[in-house]
């Protein structure tokens, strides 16, 4: 059952990458990366149980922390970018 | 008796988690518009992750691994909606740059912030 979950996770990650490549706007790409990140966390957790190594769960936890911070960081950059341009247009 | 109960619970929830994840990822690819894709991604991020980690929990039994899985679950539970909110707000702020969503998929407005398309933003909003 764990192997089936791993395969499903890998398929979903490939789909997320496909959306990241295809995505017309920047925000689709960020959405796909965010989803890819959470799937990586799940993949590490499932592999941890597959190999019977409980210390992998720390890796998964840290990865979910980093994933969240990076998504917010990238969004902050683009939000600032759009806002500056908007102000420039109105002035 | 306990073993196959544990195996049954984890098997069923893992299977459900995989099913939801695949359907969400399919939705992410096929939906026409950015905001509908966010809904599809939201499903996989929250419910599918919840089901898969709940499927792993009985395998861990009463141990430190169970506590760590609980931590991961708690963290995904809190950061998922926050990240989606930040993403939707940023997309909404960049609205003039995105122009009309229908048009966006035709690749008219490729990068963020090109003011080339003189379309008032609310036309064509679904």
Backbone of each chain as ProteinMPNN parsed JSONL, in Angstrom:
{"seq_chain_A": "XXXXXXXXXXXXXXXXXXXXXXXXXXXXXXXXXXXXXXXXXXXXXXXXXXXXXXXXXXXXXXXXXXXXXXXXXXXXXXXXXXXXXXXXXXX", "coords_chain_A": {"N_chain_A": [[0.839, -1.199, 0.0], [2.003, 1.169, 0.733], [3.818, 1.513, -1.283], [2.134, 1.937, -3.452], [1.079, 4.38, -2.672], [3.38, 5.93, -2.81], [3.911, 5.878, -5.55], [1.627, 7.166, -6.504], [2.009, 9.669, -5.356], [4.316, 10.5, -6.716], [3.336, 10.677, -9.319], [1.488, 12.751, -9.021], [3.214, 14.781, -8.361], [4.586, 15.077, -10.767], [2.489, 16.007, -12.342], [2.032, 18.441, -11.106], [4.405, 19.712, -11.696], [4.107, 19.858, -14.437], [1.988, 21.688, -14.611], [3.367, 23.833, -13.549], [5.187, 24.379, -15.552], [3.512, 24.889, -17.705], [1.858, 26.893, -16.854], [0.132, 29.898, -17.532], [0.269, 32.342, -16.099], [2.282, 34.046, -13.589], [1.307, 33.424, -11.114], [0.101, 30.944, -11.34], [2.299, 29.363, -11.489], [3.486, 29.699, -9.018], [1.537, 28.568, -7.452], [1.627, 25.902, -8.337], [4.175, 25.24, -7.453], [3.899, 25.47, -4.734], [2.139, 23.402, -4.24], [3.721, 21.293, -5.096], [5.655, 21.363, -3.121], [4.267, 20.637, -0.745], [3.599, 18.084, -1.467], [6.072, 16.926, -1.556], [6.702, 16.842, 1.112], [4.88, 14.942, 1.985], [5.771, 12.779, 0.532], [8.278, 12.288, 1.648], [7.485, 11.543, 4.193], [6.066, 9.185, 3.655], [8.049, 7.597, 2.54], [9.671, 7.395, 4.686], [8.237, 5.625, 6.276], [8.25, 3.522, 4.588], [10.914, 2.644, 4.462], [11.299, 2.27, 7.112], [12.585, 4.104, 8.781], [12.471, 6.199, 11.292], [13.624, 8.743, 11.602], [13.368, 10.291, 9.383], [11.142, 11.837, 9.517], [11.689, 14.231, 10.742], [12.996, 15.545, 8.726], [10.918, 15.878, 6.938], [9.261, 17.584, 8.38], [10.837, 19.913, 8.653], [11.072, 20.531, 6.007], [8.477, 21.232, 5.294], [8.224, 23.562, 6.743], [10.122, 25.221, 5.456], [9.105, 25.271, 2.886], [6.73, 26.682, 3.178], [7.652, 29.207, 3.991], [9.132, 29.958, 1.767], [7.206, 30.196, -0.245], [5.663, 32.315, 0.71], [7.611, 34.28, 0.678], [8.232, 34.559, -2.071], [5.774, 35.411, -2.983], [5.536, 37.815, -1.65], [7.431, 39.293, -2.97], [6.352, 39.477, -5.586], [3.941, 40.689, -5.088], [4.737, 43.172, -4.165], [6.001, 44.041, -6.446], [3.822, 44.278, -8.322], [2.274, 46.174, -6.992], [3.921, 48.421, -6.944], [4.055, 48.949, -9.646], [1.426, 49.509, -10.193], [1.089, 51.828, -8.701], [2.786, 53.428, -10.105], [1.482, 53.568, -12.557], [-0.801, 55.027, -11.857], [0.152, 57.478, -11.084]], "CA_chain_A": [[0.0, 0.0, 0.0], [2.876, 2.335, 0.769], [4.424, 1.707, -2.606], [1.117, 2.563, -4.307], [1.004, 5.806, -2.303], [4.562, 6.626, -3.334], [3.748, 6.066, -6.999], [0.61, 8.201, -6.717], [2.618, 10.955, -5.019], [5.227, 10.897, -7.793], [2.527, 11.089, -10.477], [0.913, 14.066, -8.73], [4.29, 15.78, -8.437], [4.855, 15.36, -12.194], [1.402, 16.863, -12.837], [2.243, 19.806, -10.587], [5.497, 20.31, -12.495], [3.554, 20.199, -15.757], [1.278, 22.965, -14.469], [4.351, 24.902, -13.322], [5.785, 24.746, -16.845], [2.5, 25.389, -18.638], [1.062, 27.964, -16.276], [0.324, 31.162, -18.241], [0.677, 33.505, -15.285], [3.268, 33.759, -12.53], [0.657, 32.881, -9.912], [-0.079, 29.5, -11.52], [3.581, 28.675, -11.214], [3.696, 29.663, -7.564], [0.575, 27.589, -6.928], [2.139, 24.551, -8.619], [5.342, 24.971, -6.597], [3.403, 25.256, -3.374], [1.582, 22.045, -4.179], [4.857, 20.376, -5.192], [6.325, 21.332, -1.822], [3.537, 19.827, 0.239], [3.669, 16.669, -1.862], [7.389, 16.411, -1.164], [6.628, 16.522, 2.544], [4.178, 13.66, 2.125], [6.609, 11.711, -0.028], [9.325, 11.959, 2.629], [6.863, 10.798, 5.298], [5.723, 7.818, 3.221], [9.3, 6.848, 2.371], [10.164, 7.092, 6.036], [7.605, 4.388, 6.764], [8.593, 2.422, 3.683], [12.225, 2.122, 4.826], [11.372, 1.989, 8.54], [13.577, 4.99, 9.414], [11.609, 7.282, 11.812], [14.223, 10.089, 11.689], [13.059, 11.094, 8.193], [10.009, 12.732, 9.756], [12.215, 15.574, 11.021], [13.272, 16.175, 7.428], [9.634, 16.301, 6.357], [8.75, 18.741, 9.123], [11.618, 21.1, 8.298], [10.795, 20.882, 4.614], [7.197, 21.956, 5.195], [8.485, 24.935, 7.217], [10.837, 25.991, 4.429], [8.23, 25.458, 1.738], [5.775, 27.75, 3.456], [8.341, 30.503, 4.02], [9.557, 30.365, 0.418], [6.037, 30.646, -1.008], [5.292, 33.662, 1.161], [8.659, 35.199, 0.225], [8.076, 34.838, -3.507], [4.56, 36.209, -3.17], [5.789, 39.177, -1.195], [8.172, 39.991, -4.031], [5.494, 39.816, -6.733], [2.917, 41.628, -4.645], [5.376, 44.495, -4.134], [6.24, 44.391, -7.845], [2.568, 44.721, -8.937], [1.792, 47.389, -6.325], [4.737, 49.551, -7.397], [3.689, 49.289, -11.036], [0.093, 50.109, -10.158], [1.214, 53.217, -8.273], [3.432, 54.176, -11.191], [0.475, 53.846, -13.6], [-1.784, 56.034, -11.449], [0.739, 58.835, -10.87]], "C_chain_A": [[0.877, 1.253, 0.0], [3.489, 2.593, -0.587], [3.42, 2.365, -3.534], [1.015, 4.048, -3.973], [2.196, 6.55, -2.862], [4.41, 6.893, -4.81], [2.739, 7.178, -7.263], [1.206, 9.577, -6.433], [3.53, 11.424, -6.147], [4.452, 11.36, -9.014], [1.983, 12.497, -10.238], [2.004, 15.127, -8.811], [4.615, 16.095, -9.888], [3.757, 16.262, -12.755], [1.609, 18.294, -12.359], [3.362, 20.477, -11.379], [4.987, 20.697, -13.868], [2.804, 21.52, -15.669], [2.28, 24.084, -14.263], [4.948, 25.332, -14.656], [4.755, 25.404, -17.742], [1.923, 26.719, -18.168], [1.228, 29.279, -17.002], [0.817, 32.277, -17.333], [1.666, 33.053, -14.211], [2.584, 33.027, -11.38], [0.348, 31.401, -10.082], [1.191, 28.767, -11.139], [3.809, 28.597, -9.714], [2.765, 28.638, -6.936], [1.099, 26.174, -7.13], [3.319, 24.235, -7.707], [4.903, 24.722, -5.169], [2.866, 23.838, -3.24], [2.707, 21.017, -4.243], [5.537, 20.236, -3.845], [5.594, 20.462, -0.831], [3.573, 18.356, -0.153], [5.028, 16.088, -1.502], [7.389, 16.024, 0.303], [5.97, 15.159, 2.722], [5.046, 12.518, 1.623], [7.678, 11.301, 0.976], [8.714, 11.158, 3.765], [6.57, 9.367, 4.883], [6.993, 6.993, 3.077], [9.881, 6.489, 3.736], [9.529, 5.821, 6.542], [7.962, 3.215, 5.877], [9.92, 1.8, 4.115], [12.334, 1.859, 6.328], [12.408, 2.836, 9.238], [12.808, 6.187, 9.993], [12.272, 8.647, 11.779], [13.924, 10.926, 10.451], [11.96, 12.107, 8.484], [10.497, 14.126, 10.117], [12.485, 16.31, 9.717], [11.968, 16.704, 6.836], [9.118, 17.545, 7.054], [9.494, 19.997, 8.712], [11.289, 21.526, 6.871], [9.474, 21.635, 4.497], [7.367, 23.375, 5.72], [9.086, 25.768, 6.096], [9.93, 26.273, 3.252], [7.285, 26.624, 1.968], [6.462, 29.111, 3.379], [8.709, 30.928, 2.61], [8.366, 30.844, -0.394], [5.665, 32.061, -0.599], [6.329, 34.671, 0.677], [8.469, 35.573, -1.236], [6.846, 35.711, -3.733], [4.8, 37.644, -2.744], [6.505, 39.963, -2.275], [7.211, 40.415, -5.136], [4.419, 40.798, -6.319], [3.494, 43.04, -4.664], [5.568, 44.982, -5.564], [4.975, 44.988, -8.449], [2.135, 46.044, -8.322], [2.593, 48.578, -6.823], [4.286, 49.951, -8.796], [2.34, 49.994, -11.042], [0.226, 51.584, -9.755], [1.84, 54.029, -9.408], [2.393, 54.515, -12.259], [-0.412, 55.001, -13.173], [-1.157, 57.419, -11.343], [0.792, 59.62, -12.16]], "O_chain_A": [[0.554, 2.257, -0.635], [3.662, 3.741, -0.996], [3.78, 3.244, -4.316], [0.881, 4.883, -4.868], [2.056, 7.677, -3.338], [4.729, 7.981, -5.289], [2.952, 8.027, -8.128], [0.951, 10.534, -7.164], [3.526, 12.603, -6.5], [4.848, 12.319, -9.676], [2.01, 13.339, -11.136], [1.758, 16.241, -9.272], [4.891, 17.247, -10.222], [4.034, 17.169, -13.54], [1.391, 19.245, -13.11], [3.281, 21.664, -11.696], [5.374, 21.73, -14.413], [2.954, 22.381, -16.536], [2.065, 25.191, -14.758], [5.191, 26.52, -14.872], [5.064, 26.358, -18.457], [1.546, 27.565, -18.979], [2.353, 29.768, -17.103], [1.673, 33.069, -17.725], [1.856, 31.861, -13.965], [3.166, 32.144, -10.75], [0.327, 30.661, -9.099], [1.155, 27.69, -10.545], [4.262, 27.577, -9.194], [3.146, 27.927, -6.007], [1.033, 25.343, -6.223], [3.46, 23.105, -7.239], [5.46, 23.871, -4.475], [3.114, 23.161, -2.242], [2.672, 20.002, -3.547], [5.948, 19.142, -3.458], [6.207, 19.641, -0.148], [3.577, 17.479, 0.711], [5.137, 14.905, -1.181], [7.987, 15.022, 0.698], [6.434, 14.328, 3.503], [5.062, 11.432, 2.201], [7.957, 10.114, 1.142], [9.324, 10.21, 4.259], [6.793, 8.435, 5.656], [7.016, 5.82, 3.45], [10.493, 5.436, 3.918], [10.202, 5.008, 7.176], [7.982, 2.067, 6.32], [10.052, 0.576, 4.137], [13.328, 1.296, 6.787], [13.052, 2.374, 10.18], [12.514, 7.12, 9.247], [11.571, 9.651, 11.913], [14.185, 12.129, 10.443], [11.847, 13.119, 7.793], [9.81, 15.109, 9.837], [12.248, 17.512, 9.598], [11.912, 17.814, 6.307], [8.6, 18.457, 6.409], [8.879, 21.03, 8.45], [11.235, 22.716, 6.56], [9.356, 22.567, 3.701], [6.734, 24.3, 5.212], [8.628, 26.875, 5.815], [9.962, 27.361, 2.678], [7.063, 27.448, 1.08], [5.936, 30.05, 2.782], [8.618, 32.109, 2.273], [8.49, 31.801, -1.159], [5.386, 32.908, -1.447], [5.977, 35.792, 0.307], [8.534, 36.747, -1.602], [6.861, 36.626, -4.555], [4.33, 38.581, -3.39], [6.232, 41.146, -2.481], [7.237, 41.563, -5.58], [4.022, 41.653, -7.111], [2.843, 43.984, -5.112], [5.341, 46.151, -5.875], [5.021, 46.075, -9.026], [1.68, 46.94, -9.033], [2.024, 49.635, -7.098], [4.149, 51.136, -9.1], [2.127, 50.948, -11.79], [-0.399, 52.467, -10.342], [1.465, 55.178, -9.639], [2.409, 55.615, -12.811], [-0.751, 55.861, -13.986], [-1.849, 58.426, -11.494], [1.248, 60.763, -12.169]]}, "seq_chain_B": "XXXXXXXXXXXXXXXXXXXXXXXXXXXXXXXXXXXXXXXXXXXXXXXXXXXXXXXXXXXXXXXXXXXXXXXXXXXXXXXXXXXXXXXXXXXXXXXXXXXXXXXXXXXXXXXXXXXXXXXXXXXXXX", "coords_chain_B": {"N_chain_B": [[-6.008, -9.467, 15.762], [-5.937, -6.723, 16.292], [-3.886, -5.99, 14.593], [-4.825, -6.384, 11.92], [-6.881, -4.583, 11.964], [-5.532, -2.159, 12.21], [-4.077, -2.232, 9.835], [-6.191, -2.181, 8.029], [-7.451, 0.303, 8.48], [-5.355, 2.113, 7.894], [-4.846, 1.386, 5.257], [-7.263, 2.006, 3.912], [-7.51, 4.777, 4.331], [-5.162, 5.693, 3.156], [-5.614, 4.93, 0.519], [-7.87, 6.491, -0.102], [-6.736, 9.012, 0.21], [-4.862, 9.013, -1.87], [-6.551, 8.817, -4.072], [-7.99, 11.243, -3.901], [-5.909, 12.999, -4.186], [-4.966, 12.519, -6.777], [-7.213, 13.229, -8.267], [-7.373, 15.92, -7.596], [-4.964, 16.882, -8.658], [-5.403, 16.38, -11.317], [-7.492, 18.154, -11.731], [-6.057, 20.485, -11.33], [-4.664, 20.646, -13.674], [-6.58, 20.744, -15.689], [-8.425, 22.767, -15.294], [-9.901, 25.87, -16.381], [-9.202, 28.38, -15.417], [-7.307, 30.638, -13.29], [-8.236, 30.904, -10.631], [-9.986, 28.789, -10.314], [-8.209, 26.735, -10.506], [-6.85, 27.074, -8.203], [-8.656, 26.172, -6.37], [-8.691, 23.447, -6.943], [-6.059, 22.786, -6.304], [-6.165, 23.355, -3.654], [-7.717, 21.336, -2.584], [-6.074, 19.074, -2.799], [-3.989, 19.88, -1.188], [-4.974, 20.135, 1.415], [-7.086, 18.155, 2.248], [-6.248, 15.705, 1.095], [-3.628, 15.474, 2.053], [-4.178, 15.334, 4.76], [-5.579, 12.91, 4.905], [-3.646, 11.084, 4.062], [-1.623, 11.34, 5.959], [-3.055, 10.628, 8.196], [-3.438, 8.06, 7.507], [-0.897, 7.071, 7.798], [-0.495, 7.245, 10.475], [-1.641, 5.091, 12.207], [0.217, 3.136, 11.589], [2.489, 4.014, 12.859], [1.971, 3.734, 15.509], [1.988, 4.024, 19.165], [4.232, 6.216, 19.481], [7.266, 8.189, 19.189], [7.29, 8.849, 16.55], [4.622, 9.068, 15.948], [3.994, 11.429, 17.274], [5.548, 13.214, 15.809], [4.37, 12.985, 13.294], [1.917, 14.069, 13.93], [2.717, 16.681, 14.431], [3.54, 17.455, 11.882], [1.13, 17.267, 10.561], [-0.345, 19.203, 11.946], [1.046, 21.458, 11.206], [0.785, 21.582, 8.426], [-1.916, 21.929, 8.427], [-2.175, 24.497, 9.396], [-0.584, 26.111, 7.712], [-1.444, 25.726, 5.117], [-4.024, 27.035, 4.39], [-3.15, 29.644, 4.894], [-1.103, 30.124, 3.055], [-2.537, 29.811, 0.699], [-4.31, 31.941, 0.939], [-2.534, 34.118, 0.858], [-1.578, 33.797, -1.697], [-3.872, 34.12, -3.293], [-4.508, 36.733, -2.653], [-2.289, 38.102, -3.622], [-2.54, 37.524, -6.326], [-4.906, 38.795, -6.787], [-4.2, 41.431, -6.256], [-2.455, 41.844, -8.335], [-4.237, 42.144, -10.329], [-4.903, 44.044, -12.498], [-2.689, 43.575, -14.021], [-3.069, 40.955, -14.775], [-5.155, 41.186, -16.425], [-7.899, 40.145, -18.481], [-9.095, 37.024, -17.461], [-9.805, 34.962, -19.194], [-8.551, 35.744, -21.464], [-5.976, 35.514, -20.66], [-5.286, 32.844, -20.712], [-4.999, 32.54, -23.332], [-2.534, 33.334, -23.648], [-2.07, 35.983, -24.06], [-1.289, 37.923, -22.214], [1.696, 37.632, -21.031], [3.931, 38.063, -19.144], [4.034, 39.244, -15.703], [2.509, 42.375, -15.148], [2.657, 43.667, -17.559], [1.456, 46.413, -19.238], [0.255, 46.335, -21.63], [-2.182, 45.456, -22.52], [-5.026, 47.103, -23.032], [-7.508, 46.735, -21.398], [-10.446, 47.078, -19.543], [-10.413, 45.957, -16.24], [-12.683, 44.504, -15.238], [-14.21, 43.332, -17.159], [-15.562, 40.341, -18.517], [-15.247, 38.945, -16.231], [-15.876, 36.028, -14.451]], "CA_chain_B": [[-7.207, -8.658, 15.539], [-5.585, -5.305, 16.213], [-3.012, -5.714, 13.446], [-5.517, -6.148, 10.641], [-7.674, -3.342, 12.068], [-4.602, -1.066, 11.89], [-3.78, -2.281, 8.399], [-7.392, -1.799, 7.274], [-7.657, 1.758, 8.582], [-4.326, 2.871, 7.149], [-5.01, 1.115, 3.833], [-8.414, 2.731, 3.352], [-7.285, 6.231, 4.282], [-4.129, 5.968, 2.15], [-6.217, 4.828, -0.819], [-8.709, 7.683, -0.312], [-5.846, 10.155, 0.029], [-4.281, 8.983, -3.22], [-7.615, 9.118, -5.04], [-8.279, 12.683, -3.883], [-4.75, 13.739, -4.696], [-4.91, 12.415, -8.239], [-8.291, 14.025, -8.864], [-7.018, 17.328, -7.449], [-3.903, 17.233, -9.605], [-6.026, 16.434, -12.651], [-8.201, 19.433, -11.779], [-5.075, 21.564, -11.469], [-4.23, 20.75, -15.07], [-7.629, 20.918, -16.688], [-9.349, 23.882, -15.055], [-9.578, 26.922, -17.345], [-8.937, 29.716, -14.898], [-6.374, 30.501, -12.172], [-8.883, 30.757, -9.325], [-10.523, 27.423, -10.19], [-7.071, 25.831, -10.247], [-6.493, 27.176, -6.777], [-9.554, 25.291, -5.615], [-8.24, 22.06, -7.122], [-4.824, 22.58, -5.532], [-6.52, 23.403, -2.241], [-8.211, 20.022, -2.157], [-4.982, 18.12, -2.562], [-3.09, 20.316, -0.118], [-5.499, 19.946, 2.765], [-7.762, 16.895, 2.597], [-5.455, 14.525, 0.728], [-2.51, 15.366, 3.002], [-4.755, 14.899, 6.036], [-5.912, 11.483, 4.844], [-2.441, 10.257, 3.951], [-0.899, 11.31, 7.245], [-3.857, 9.824, 9.117], [-3.209, 6.665, 7.145], [0.409, 6.635, 8.308], [-0.444, 7.285, 11.938], [-1.741, 3.796, 12.891], [1.436, 2.346, 11.417], [3.537, 4.44, 13.778], [1.675, 3.271, 16.878], [2.181, 5.048, 20.199], [5.677, 6.43, 19.551], [7.673, 9.559, 18.847], [6.915, 9.089, 15.145], [3.226, 9.537, 15.94], [3.999, 12.845, 17.655], [6.084, 14.007, 14.691], [3.338, 13.05, 12.256], [0.93, 15.036, 14.4], [3.275, 18.023, 14.214], [3.482, 17.765, 10.443], [-0.28, 17.485, 10.226], [-0.756, 20.5, 12.49], [1.679, 22.547, 10.467], [0.114, 21.683, 7.116], [-3.258, 22.418, 8.694], [-2.159, 25.954, 9.585], [0.056, 26.902, 6.654], [-2.136, 25.578, 3.836], [-4.904, 28.16, 4.096], [-2.439, 30.94, 4.889], [-0.402, 30.288, 1.774], [-3.544, 30.026, -0.362], [-4.828, 33.31, 1.059], [-1.528, 35.073, 0.374], [-1.49, 33.661, -3.151], [-5.062, 34.725, -3.911], [-4.44, 38.188, -2.482], [-1.28, 38.624, -4.548], [-3.102, 37.449, -7.681], [-5.949, 39.823, -6.882], [-3.53, 42.74, -6.349], [-1.882, 41.983, -9.668], [-5.376, 41.947, -11.244], [-4.783, 44.749, -13.779], [-1.63, 42.971, -14.836], [-3.555, 39.697, -15.351], [-6.214, 41.551, -17.365], [-9.072, 39.241, -18.446], [-8.523, 35.695, -17.284], [-9.986, 34.154, -20.412], [-7.512, 36.143, -22.425], [-4.646, 35.134, -20.157], [-4.908, 31.496, -21.145], [-4.591, 32.569, -24.742], [-1.134, 33.748, -23.701], [-1.922, 37.378, -24.509], [-0.456, 38.667, -21.25], [2.577, 36.568, -20.534], [4.603, 38.271, -17.848], [3.236, 40.088, -14.793], [2.774, 43.815, -15.121], [2.732, 44.377, -18.865], [0.21, 47.177, -19.34], [-0.022, 46.446, -23.073], [-3.578, 45.145, -22.848], [-5.876, 48.178, -22.501], [-8.855, 46.176, -21.178], [-10.81, 47.401, -18.153], [-10.221, 44.638, -15.624], [-13.818, 43.698, -14.785], [-14.974, 42.668, -18.251], [-15.236, 38.925, -18.671], [-15.032, 38.229, -14.969], [-16.917, 34.991, -14.355]], "C_chain_B": [[-6.801, -7.179, 15.377], [-4.812, -5.039, 14.939], [-3.844, -5.459, 12.207], [-6.451, -4.95, 10.751], [-6.77, -2.161, 11.683], [-4.344, -1.04, 10.395], [-4.989, -1.803, 7.605], [-7.553, -0.281, 7.301], [-6.63, 2.483, 7.732], [-4.484, 2.629, 5.664], [-6.109, 1.964, 3.231], [-8.084, 4.22, 3.265], [-6.177, 6.564, 3.293], [-4.743, 5.934, 0.758], [-7.058, 6.07, -1.109], [-7.834, 8.894, -0.562], [-5.275, 10.19, -1.365], [-5.34, 9.356, -4.241], [-7.859, 10.619, -5.097], [-7.131, 13.453, -4.488], [-4.704, 13.708, -6.212], [-6.007, 13.262, -8.876], [-7.961, 15.51, -8.734], [-5.963, 17.748, -8.447], [-4.465, 17.301, -11.018], [-6.772, 17.754, -12.807], [-7.228, 20.57, -11.978], [-4.681, 21.744, -12.923], [-5.358, 21.207, -15.981], [-8.49, 22.143, -16.454], [-8.924, 25.087, -15.884], [-8.928, 28.144, -16.712], [-8.059, 29.591, -13.676], [-7.103, 30.183, -10.871], [-9.505, 29.382, -9.189], [-9.379, 26.455, -9.927], [-6.676, 25.902, -8.785], [-7.374, 26.269, -5.95], [-9.064, 23.853, -5.721], [-6.993, 21.806, -6.291], [-5.141, 22.567, -4.047], [-6.965, 22.051, -1.738], [-7.042, 19.106, -1.857], [-4.149, 18.563, -1.362], [-3.661, 19.975, 1.237], [-6.028, 18.538, 2.985], [-6.892, 15.689, 2.275], [-4.279, 14.375, 1.686], [-3.016, 14.839, 4.34], [-5.005, 13.397, 6.006], [-4.648, 10.641, 4.814], [-1.721, 10.202, 5.287], [-1.71, 10.537, 8.277], [-3.71, 8.345, 8.777], [-1.892, 6.16, 7.685], [0.393, 6.497, 9.82], [-0.623, 5.918, 12.591], [-0.491, 2.942, 12.719], [2.477, 2.725, 12.457], [3.258, 3.937, 15.193], [1.981, 4.37, 17.868], [3.672, 5.325, 20.343], [5.969, 7.874, 19.21], [7.256, 9.882, 17.425], [5.483, 9.601, 15.067], [3.178, 11.021, 16.289], [4.506, 13.698, 16.492], [5.063, 14.105, 13.581], [2.262, 14.051, 12.662], [1.422, 16.452, 14.187], [3.182, 18.414, 12.748], [2.06, 18.093, 10.051], [-0.719, 18.864, 10.695], [-0.205, 21.622, 11.631], [1.044, 22.71, 9.105], [-1.265, 22.282, 7.316], [-3.266, 23.934, 8.828], [-1.608, 26.678, 8.374], [-0.692, 26.799, 5.328], [-3.034, 26.757, 3.524], [-4.164, 29.493, 4.043], [-1.758, 31.167, 3.56], [-1.415, 30.537, 0.665], [-4.078, 31.448, -0.289], [-3.825, 34.307, 0.498], [-1.457, 35.03, -1.142], [-2.68, 34.352, -3.822], [-4.992, 36.244, -3.792], [-3.424, 38.777, -3.455], [-1.825, 38.599, -5.967], [-4.139, 38.544, -7.857], [-5.306, 41.198, -7.012], [-2.963, 42.936, -7.748], [-2.952, 41.937, -10.731], [-5.209, 42.73, -12.536], [-3.725, 44.104, -14.649], [-2.17, 41.721, -15.49], [-4.579, 39.974, -16.437], [-7.324, 40.518, -17.321], [-8.553, 37.814, -18.385], [-8.661, 34.858, -18.535], [-8.856, 34.459, -21.385], [-6.169, 35.602, -21.989], [-4.294, 33.764, -20.695], [-4.546, 31.476, -22.608], [-3.177, 33.092, -24.848], [-0.965, 35.167, -24.145], [-1.001, 38.104, -23.55], [0.487, 37.657, -20.622], [3.165, 36.95, -19.179], [3.762, 39.23, -17.023], [3.553, 41.538, -15.128], [2.876, 44.443, -16.489], [1.406, 45.099, -19.058], [-0.226, 47.234, -20.792], [-1.51, 46.297, -23.331], [-4.461, 46.228, -22.233], [-7.29, 47.645, -22.359], [-9.246, 46.516, -19.755], [-11.009, 46.064, -17.425], [-11.511, 43.862, -15.392], [-14.564, 43.04, -15.931], [-14.573, 41.203, -18.295], [-14.989, 38.238, -17.357], [-16.16, 37.254, -14.761], [-17.729, 35.216, -13.093]], "O_chain_B": [[-7.253, -6.488, 14.464], [-5.019, -4.025, 14.273], [-3.636, -4.468, 11.507], [-6.789, -4.349, 9.732], [-7.18, -1.277, 10.931], [-4.383, 0.015, 9.761], [-4.832, -1.094, 6.611], [-7.766, 0.344, 6.262], [-6.977, 3.362, 6.943], [-4.284, 3.547, 4.87], [-5.928, 2.572, 2.176], [-8.346, 4.856, 2.244], [-6.231, 7.611, 2.648], [-4.446, 6.782, -0.084], [-6.988, 6.639, -2.198], [-8.131, 9.713, -1.432], [-5.202, 11.25, -1.987], [-5.072, 10.118, -5.17], [-7.928, 11.207, -6.176], [-7.331, 14.431, -5.209], [-4.441, 14.721, -6.859], [-5.782, 13.928, -9.887], [-8.234, 16.284, -9.652], [-6.04, 18.834, -9.022], [-4.072, 18.15, -11.817], [-6.708, 18.397, -13.855], [-7.52, 21.52, -12.705], [-4.397, 22.859, -13.362], [-5.135, 21.961, -16.928], [-9.234, 22.532, -17.354], [-7.73, 25.315, -16.079], [-8.189, 28.869, -17.378], [-8.048, 28.528, -13.056], [-6.675, 29.324, -10.101], [-9.561, 28.841, -8.085], [-9.549, 25.468, -9.211], [-6.224, 24.917, -8.201], [-6.933, 25.672, -4.968], [-9.022, 23.126, -4.728], [-6.863, 20.762, -5.653], [-4.49, 21.871, -3.269], [-6.644, 21.653, -0.618], [-7.0, 18.446, -0.819], [-3.658, 17.727, -0.603], [-2.92, 19.566, 2.131], [-5.491, 17.797, 3.809], [-6.799, 14.757, 3.073], [-3.961, 13.257, 2.094], [-2.371, 14.005, 4.975], [-4.684, 12.69, 6.961], [-4.58, 9.599, 5.466], [-1.259, 9.14, 5.704], [-1.141, 9.866, 9.137], [-3.84, 7.483, 9.646], [-1.755, 4.977, 7.997], [1.169, 5.728, 10.387], [0.169, 5.581, 13.47], [-0.167, 2.124, 13.58], [3.258, 1.88, 12.896], [4.182, 3.736, 15.981], [2.208, 5.516, 17.48], [4.324, 4.75, 21.215], [5.065, 8.676, 18.975], [6.912, 11.021, 17.11], [5.16, 10.451, 14.238], [2.423, 11.783, 15.685], [3.966, 14.77, 16.219], [4.893, 15.167, 12.982], [1.755, 14.796, 11.823], [0.649, 17.331, 13.808], [2.802, 19.534, 12.406], [1.798, 19.048, 9.319], [-1.374, 19.604, 9.962], [-0.89, 22.608, 11.359], [0.788, 23.83, 8.664], [-1.738, 23.052, 6.481], [-4.229, 24.592, 8.433], [-2.1, 27.751, 8.027], [-0.584, 27.698, 4.494], [-2.842, 27.422, 2.507], [-4.505, 30.367, 3.246], [-1.82, 32.26, 2.997], [-1.187, 31.372, -0.211], [-4.279, 32.094, -1.317], [-4.19, 35.223, -0.239], [-1.298, 36.057, -1.802], [-2.512, 35.079, -4.801], [-5.37, 36.961, -4.718], [-3.666, 39.829, -4.047], [-1.605, 39.537, -6.734], [-4.249, 39.148, -8.923], [-5.784, 42.041, -7.772], [-2.981, 44.043, -8.286], [-2.65, 41.721, -11.905], [-5.359, 42.141, -13.606], [-3.847, 44.084, -15.874], [-1.804, 41.416, -16.626], [-4.85, 39.115, -17.275], [-7.673, 40.046, -16.239], [-7.676, 37.433, -19.16], [-7.744, 34.123, -18.901], [-8.292, 33.574, -22.028], [-5.321, 35.269, -22.817], [-3.154, 33.523, -21.092], [-3.886, 30.555, -23.09], [-2.653, 33.282, -25.945], [0.124, 35.562, -24.564], [-0.069, 38.797, -23.958], [0.074, 36.895, -19.748], [2.938, 36.264, -18.183], [2.9, 39.935, -17.547], [4.708, 41.895, -15.362], [3.154, 45.638, -16.593], [0.348, 44.47, -19.043], [-1.011, 48.11, -21.155], [-2.052, 46.923, -24.241], [-4.623, 46.258, -21.013], [-8.182, 48.046, -23.107], [-8.466, 46.274, -18.834], [-11.682, 45.163, -17.927], [-11.454, 42.633, -15.349], [-15.477, 42.252, -15.686], [-13.402, 40.861, -18.132], [-14.569, 37.081, -17.332], [-17.323, 37.639, -14.889], [-18.658, 34.458, -12.814]]}, "name": "protein", "num_of_chains": 2, "seq": "XXXXXXXXXXXXXXXXXXXXXXXXXXXXXXXXXXXXXXXXXXXXXXXXXXXXXXXXXXXXXXXXXXXXXXXXXXXXXXXXXXXXXXXXXXXXXXXXXXXXXXXXXXXXXXXXXXXXXXXXXXXXXXXXXXXXXXXXXXXXXXXXXXXXXXXXXXXXXXXXXXXXXXXXXXXXXXXXXXXXXXXXXXXXXXXXXXXXXXXXXXXXXXXXXXXXXXXXX"}
